[in-house]
Amino acid sequence: MASVTLKGIGKTYPGNVVAVSDFNMDIEDKEFVILVGPSGCGKSTTLRMIAGLEDITEGSLYIDGRLVNDVPPKDRDIAMVFQNYALYPHMTVFENMSFGLKIRKTPRDEIRRRVTEAAKILEIENLLDRKPAALSGGQRQRVALGRAIVRNPKVFLLDEPLSNLDAKLRTTMRAELEKLHAKLQTTFIYVTHDQTEAMTMGTRIVVMKGGIVQQIAPPQELFDKPCNLFVATFIGTPQMNTANASLSISDSSVYLEFGEGEARTRLPLPEWKGKKPEVLDYMGREVIFGIRPNDIHADSDYIAQHPEQVVEANVELVELLGAESNVFINVSGVEFAAVVDSKIRLESGSKIKIAFDMNAVHIFDADTEKTITN
Ligand code: ADP
């Protein structure tokens, strides 16, 4: 069990490649922290610096309050699970799991006890005599986890551990990992490029881009209050709709206006949002606004109750997904995706009335792309 503290952590690779800059975070004991972001944003580098597999160029790293910048990996009391599992093909599952303990000269009885216990937690007791070639992808993944568990580490580092599994198994293993985290009561730091994985598992998520931390927050907060346009569009599926817009004030109401030419659409912002001082600063200025597909409503009750939010839309395409449909609409020349109940029958090519929940609209500075509403 351990806390991990990153203070101004940075990494510059030879050739002046800045992979991570000024990473600051206090990870508490027993947290399940996820580092997420597009490929190349510095997630693995950060994890490898915590593991001690990569030198830290700048800043200080503490594990349980101890400065570990210069402590070798084996003395950091951490265990890392890799994407490719890195199992030894010529060894049985038991041997693979016990290898790390053996080289640490752990007594035989102790090794057997720990491997049996880990195998039980992972439900692979019946596989201990098999070799990796005779295991499924999911079973190999469990062995890789088992090898980490037997070492009883203070911190688990996991680098895209599910990316080699098929979609169905990934979903199962996600739930398994959450259970494992609850059982082991240990700090987990987990890297993934998959925002769904991040949203379903983490207690806190770190969104990175270009080596820079964009936002650190629990999943729901990240979804509800993204700090900038990048986080807003990276988190959540289907992706948040965004469009250029302008803000204006008339008759003491604040309006958001978007679209092309004559046919611009003008919608009032609710008072609590429109009258925020941060928003009032933007009157008459260009902004970017965003609305999630689930915040565009097609059901007649909602529309009847919110006449001020209703717009005319052309339905361009309807994708039936089962209980819900993805509907692609055009409002004033701007395309939006909406997720609606499939019971509401919408036809491609038709004109409909649809409501934009203006309480859920996000507005960003057009230059800095930082939020002005959250
Ligand atoms: P992620 O895990 O988010 O995909 P990485 O941490 O692997 O990103 O990489 C971050 C940046 O550092 C990338 O631009 C990558 O090309 C670069 N990088 C990673 N490893 C090395 C290395 N050994 N030498 C030079 N540049 C590297």
Residues whose N, C-alpha, C, O or C-beta is under 5 A from the ligand:
A	BS01	ADP	Y13 P14 V17 A19 P38 S39 G40 C41 G42 K43 S44 T45
